[in-house]
Amino acid sequence: MVSTNDLKNGMVLDLDGQLWTVLWFQHHKPGKGNTVVRSKLKNVLSGKIVDKTFNSDTKVDTATVDRRDMQYLYHDGAGFVFMDLSTYEQLSIPDAVVGDAKNYLLEEQTATVAIHEGNPLYIDLPASVELEITYTEPGLQGDRSTGGTKPATLETGLQVQVPLFVTNGEKVKVDTRTGEYLGRVGS
Protein backbone atom coordinates (compact mmCIF):
# COMPACT_ATOMS: atom_id res chain seq x y z
CA MET A 1 0.00 0.00 0.00
CA VAL A 2 1.14 3.49 -0.84
CA SER A 3 -0.45 6.91 -0.48
CA THR A 4 -1.50 8.72 -3.66
CA ASN A 5 0.74 11.57 -2.44
CA ASP A 6 3.74 9.25 -2.99
CA LEU A 7 3.00 8.29 -6.62
CA LYS A 8 5.94 8.23 -9.04
CA ASN A 9 6.15 7.84 -12.81
CA GLY A 10 6.70 4.20 -13.74
CA MET A 11 5.16 2.87 -10.52
CA VAL A 12 2.82 -0.13 -11.05
CA LEU A 13 -0.50 -0.06 -9.18
CA ASP A 14 -2.91 -2.94 -8.55
CA LEU A 15 -6.40 -1.44 -8.97
CA ASP A 16 -9.38 -3.84 -8.86
CA GLY A 17 -7.17 -6.80 -9.78
CA GLN A 18 -5.65 -5.10 -12.84
CA LEU A 19 -2.12 -3.75 -13.16
CA TRP A 20 -1.68 -0.10 -14.19
CA THR A 21 1.54 1.85 -14.79
CA VAL A 22 1.62 5.51 -13.75
CA LEU A 23 2.55 7.54 -16.84
CA TRP A 24 1.90 10.98 -15.37
CA PHE A 25 0.49 12.51 -12.19
CA GLN A 26 -0.21 15.96 -10.79
CA HIS A 27 -1.37 17.28 -7.43
CA HIS A 28 -4.27 19.70 -7.87
CA LYS A 29 -5.81 22.05 -5.31
CA PRO A 30 -9.16 23.38 -6.55
CA GLY A 31 -10.53 26.69 -5.21
CA LYS A 32 -12.88 24.82 -2.89
CA GLY A 33 -12.56 21.34 -1.46
CA ASN A 34 -9.75 18.93 -0.85
CA THR A 35 -6.58 18.39 -2.82
CA VAL A 36 -6.77 15.67 -5.48
CA VAL A 37 -4.18 13.74 -7.49
CA ARG A 38 -4.83 13.58 -11.22
CA SER A 39 -3.10 10.76 -13.04
CA LYS A 40 -2.75 9.10 -16.43
CA LEU A 41 -2.56 5.31 -16.11
CA LYS A 42 -1.72 2.63 -18.68
CA ASN A 43 -3.05 -0.91 -18.37
CA VAL A 44 0.00 -3.19 -18.38
CA LEU A 45 -1.68 -6.02 -20.30
CA SER A 46 -4.00 -4.27 -22.76
CA GLY A 47 -2.11 -0.98 -23.22
CA LYS A 48 -5.31 1.04 -22.63
CA ILE A 49 -4.64 4.54 -21.24
CA VAL A 50 -7.11 6.18 -18.82
CA ASP A 51 -7.26 9.36 -16.75
CA LYS A 52 -7.98 8.74 -13.07
CA THR A 53 -8.40 11.17 -10.20
CA PHE A 54 -7.71 10.14 -6.61
CA ASN A 55 -8.48 12.01 -3.40
CA SER A 56 -5.31 13.19 -1.72
CA ASP A 57 -3.79 10.73 0.78
CA THR A 58 -5.89 7.77 -0.48
CA LYS A 59 -4.17 4.39 -0.07
CA VAL A 60 -3.67 2.30 -3.23
CA ASP A 61 -2.11 -1.14 -3.71
CA THR A 62 1.20 -1.36 -5.50
CA ALA A 63 2.30 -4.38 -7.49
CA THR A 64 5.78 -5.81 -7.26
CA VAL A 65 7.17 -5.87 -10.77
CA ASP A 66 10.62 -7.33 -11.22
CA ARG A 67 12.45 -5.80 -14.19
CA ARG A 68 15.31 -8.01 -15.37
CA ASP A 69 17.85 -7.63 -18.15
CA MET A 70 17.51 -10.69 -20.34
CA GLN A 71 19.09 -11.82 -23.58
CA TYR A 72 16.90 -12.96 -26.48
CA LEU A 73 18.02 -16.42 -27.64
CA TYR A 74 15.56 -17.75 -30.25
CA HIS A 75 11.90 -18.23 -31.23
CA ASP A 76 10.75 -21.80 -30.62
CA GLY A 77 7.37 -21.63 -32.41
CA ALA A 78 5.38 -21.19 -29.19
CA GLY A 79 7.19 -18.15 -27.87
CA PHE A 80 10.39 -16.18 -27.58
CA VAL A 81 13.07 -17.71 -25.35
CA PHE A 82 15.03 -15.28 -23.16
CA MET A 83 17.90 -15.97 -20.76
CA ASP A 84 18.31 -14.11 -17.47
CA LEU A 85 21.80 -12.60 -17.58
CA SER A 86 22.37 -13.01 -13.84
CA THR A 87 21.05 -16.55 -13.22
CA TYR A 88 21.27 -18.00 -16.77
CA GLU A 89 17.70 -19.26 -16.30
CA GLN A 90 15.70 -19.49 -19.54
CA LEU A 91 12.14 -18.17 -19.86
CA SER A 92 9.76 -18.66 -22.78
CA ILE A 93 7.59 -15.58 -23.36
CA PRO A 94 4.41 -16.01 -25.46
CA ASP A 95 4.11 -14.14 -28.77
CA ALA A 96 1.17 -12.08 -27.42
CA VAL A 97 3.30 -10.67 -24.57
CA VAL A 98 6.22 -9.81 -26.88
CA GLY A 99 3.84 -8.08 -29.32
CA ASP A 100 5.41 -5.53 -31.68
CA ALA A 101 8.80 -5.86 -29.98
CA LYS A 102 9.36 -8.92 -32.22
CA ASN A 103 9.98 -6.52 -35.12
CA TYR A 104 13.12 -5.23 -33.40
CA LEU A 105 14.53 -8.37 -31.72
CA LEU A 106 17.70 -10.01 -32.99
CA GLU A 107 19.29 -13.09 -31.44
CA GLU A 108 21.64 -12.25 -28.54
CA GLN A 109 20.06 -8.79 -28.11
CA THR A 110 19.46 -7.60 -24.54
CA ALA A 111 16.04 -6.34 -23.45
CA THR A 112 14.35 -5.59 -20.11
CA VAL A 113 11.59 -8.05 -19.22
CA ALA A 114 9.01 -7.06 -16.58
CA ILE A 115 7.79 -10.01 -14.47
CA HIS A 116 4.95 -10.03 -11.92
CA GLU A 117 4.38 -13.16 -9.80
CA GLY A 118 6.35 -15.30 -12.26
CA ASN A 119 4.38 -14.10 -15.31
CA PRO A 120 6.08 -11.93 -17.95
CA LEU A 121 4.09 -8.71 -18.50
CA TYR A 122 5.92 -6.81 -21.23
CA ILE A 123 9.31 -6.19 -22.84
CA ASP A 124 11.15 -2.86 -22.81
CA LEU A 125 13.55 -2.32 -25.70
CA PRO A 126 16.15 0.42 -26.12
CA ALA A 127 14.81 3.59 -27.79
CA SER A 128 16.49 2.62 -31.06
CA VAL A 129 18.08 -0.46 -32.63
CA GLU A 130 20.43 -1.02 -35.54
CA LEU A 131 19.12 -3.40 -38.22
CA GLU A 132 20.38 -4.43 -41.65
CA ILE A 133 18.36 -3.85 -44.81
CA THR A 134 17.76 -7.17 -46.59
CA TYR A 135 15.83 -5.77 -49.56
CA THR A 136 14.98 -2.43 -51.07
CA GLU A 137 14.50 -1.25 -54.64
CA PRO A 138 17.51 0.55 -56.14
CA GLY A 139 17.42 4.35 -56.14
CA LEU A 140 17.09 6.28 -59.38
CA GLN A 141 19.69 8.46 -61.10
CA GLY A 142 19.67 11.91 -59.52
CA ASP A 143 18.26 10.84 -56.15
CA ARG A 144 19.27 13.24 -53.43
CA SER A 145 19.60 12.97 -49.67
CA THR A 146 16.50 15.13 -49.34
CA GLY A 147 13.33 14.12 -51.04
CA GLY A 148 11.27 10.98 -51.38
CA THR A 149 11.29 7.69 -49.56
CA LYS A 150 10.94 4.04 -50.52
CA PRO A 151 10.01 0.88 -48.59
CA ALA A 152 12.82 -1.30 -47.23
CA THR A 153 12.59 -4.72 -45.58
CA LEU A 154 14.84 -5.20 -42.53
CA GLU A 155 16.44 -8.41 -41.28
CA THR A 156 13.60 -8.95 -38.77
CA GLY A 157 10.96 -8.70 -41.53
CA LEU A 158 9.84 -5.21 -40.52
CA GLN A 159 9.20 -2.81 -43.40
CA VAL A 160 10.14 0.87 -42.95
CA GLN A 161 10.30 3.92 -45.20
CA VAL A 162 13.89 4.97 -45.97
CA PRO A 163 15.41 7.72 -48.15
CA LEU A 164 16.00 6.90 -51.82
CA PHE A 165 19.81 6.75 -51.46
CA VAL A 166 19.80 3.81 -48.96
CA THR A 167 20.83 0.44 -50.47
CA ASN A 168 20.69 -3.28 -49.67
CA GLY A 169 23.06 -4.48 -46.95
CA GLU A 170 23.31 -1.14 -45.16
CA LYS A 171 22.68 -0.91 -41.43
CA VAL A 172 20.10 1.65 -40.35
CA LYS A 173 18.94 2.94 -36.99
CA VAL A 174 15.19 2.48 -36.31
CA ASP A 175 13.09 3.98 -33.49
CA THR A 176 11.48 1.09 -31.53
CA ARG A 177 8.58 3.25 -30.33
CA THR A 178 7.42 4.55 -33.72
CA GLY A 179 9.10 2.24 -36.25
CA GLU A 180 10.61 5.22 -38.07
CA TYR A 181 13.95 5.35 -39.87
CA LEU A 182 16.40 7.51 -37.90
CA GLY A 183 19.52 7.31 -40.05
CA ARG A 184 22.31 5.18 -41.45
CA VAL A 185 24.88 3.59 -39.19
CA GLY A 186 28.47 4.39 -40.14
CA SER A 187 30.80 1.45 -40.66
Helices and strands as residue ranges (DSSP letters): E 2-3, G 4-6, E 12-15, E 18-28, E 36-43, E 49-55, E 59-62, E 66-75, E 79-84, E 90-94, H 95-98, G 99-104, E 110-116, E 119-124, E 128-136, E 149-154, E 159-163, E 171-175, E 181-184
